[in-house]
Amino acid sequence: MSGDHGYFPPGSVLRRVQRERAVGLLYGQRALAIGAINPRSFVGTLTHTRAPDRPFHRLAATGKMFEEIYFGTCSQADRVLAAVHGMHEGVRGELQEDAGATPAGTPYAALDPELMLWTIAVSADSALYFYELFVRALPDADRDAFWADYVRFGALFGMDPAVAPGSWGEFREYFDARVRGPEAHLTPEALVIGRAVMLEIPTAPSRWPAMRVHNVVIKASLPRRIRKLYGLRFTPADAVAARAAVAAARASRLLTPRTTLRGRCASHFDDVAAAERSRISAGRPSPGALVAAP
């Protein structure tokens, strides 16, 4: 494949889905919140993070790295992949405490194929959810192609494709079983960080009204089991508000310039990270911070 087109050229379904800003601005926080129900994945990430006091810095950096792989050339993506692989090699250990049905002593490793599959699974599920919510439903063949693209995305990080479900239908069975399964559990730290990443994104006061809309849409997007694990209240009025927000967003697409609807979200990620830094500089910890800012 020509390096000019990257690993996911313009005709790929993954690129079609991820280029929508309605997807790019929402899927990451939902993916992190759902991903946190896997204690091995969450504890491994948290234990080895370099910025425990800056969860939004970490989320923004991850979002930008992913976009470089989705939309960049092969050489640009390879630089990101090499850096991530170097970080992942040292991420290994074992749970120090029981986490629900997962006992203390259970090992974790960033390069564990099953944990790599879970990481891409929550991203794929969230991305397609918001694409179909705000843009259009995909036919089954495109859903299969989208999942195949995500399996390739995982393989770029070193995941063995053999561990992945073979179709979108099989993926749904895998994903739903883990959301509903007995091992789904939030550690106290996962509860704090997951809620903050979903519902307490640092932003300028002028954007607070938009964030209220964002929050009700995020809560509506979560599987019922996930809302229960986080203890999130979701009322009939919330459901009505979420449906109204989605309907308005879909209707506005007809009048919104394509350059606004589609493209990278890196500048938005940078804004969130900057707002987090401002909070910390003012002596206020970031939402979801587990270590006081220096």
Phi, psi and omega in degrees: 000138179296135178297337180297333184260350178075185181284341180230085185294170184307333180279353183286147180291324178303314181295321178299319181287311187288339181286343178288124182293333175298332175279307185301329183273352186236330192291329186295314182290324176294317180299316180296317182296318178287320180301332183292348180285353174264102186302323180297317180293314184292311183297319178300317179293313184294319183297329186252008179289148178268354185220065182295339180269359183226070182297330181280333171299315180295317180295318180295318180297319179295316179301319180291321177296317179298317180297326178296327179280320179299315193244346184277177174287169178299320181293322177295316178296320182297325178295318178295314183298321179295318179295317181294318180299320178299322178289319185292331183301329182267002183267096178201152181170204178213155180295134180273341181222159172300143176228087186065234181278356180265115188281157171305144181095349178294129183281156172221155175202138181300331182266009173296123184304322181292322178288326176295321177298316180299321181297314179285333181296314182293327177290315180296315180299316182291318181297312182291326178303310184286329175298312182288334177289316188258341186245283180193158175285145177262144172293162184303322181296321178289326176296318177297318180294322177299314179294321178299321176298319181291326175297320177295321176304313178297321180296328177298332178272355178110004179289138175286116181302340182295339181279347187273145171304150187274350181208169178296322178298317177293323176301317182298321178297314178300311186293312182297324179296324180283327176294321183270349190286166184291340181275352177294121186203142175253121170291163177305322179291321178297322179298315181295310185290317181299314179298318181295315182296325179285316199236359183228042182295126178296132180199167180291149179306329181296341182259002181300319177300319178295326180291330176295321176294314177308313186294321181289327177292318178298313180299320179295331184285342187282140169303148183304321180298323181291316177301321180295317180298323180276353182068033182273130176277130179223105188267166172304324177295323176298318180298318178296316181297319180295316179297321180294319180296318179293317180299319179294319180295318179294319180296324183288343181301329182296334184250000184266132179301146181300325180293338175277323183287329189230151177136178180291155180248014186304319181294325176292319177298319179297323179298318180294315179298322179293320178296323177296316179298321180296319177301313182295318179297330179277003178088012179251127180294152176292145173305133179084359180291135179256352178230133181299138179294143181290000000 
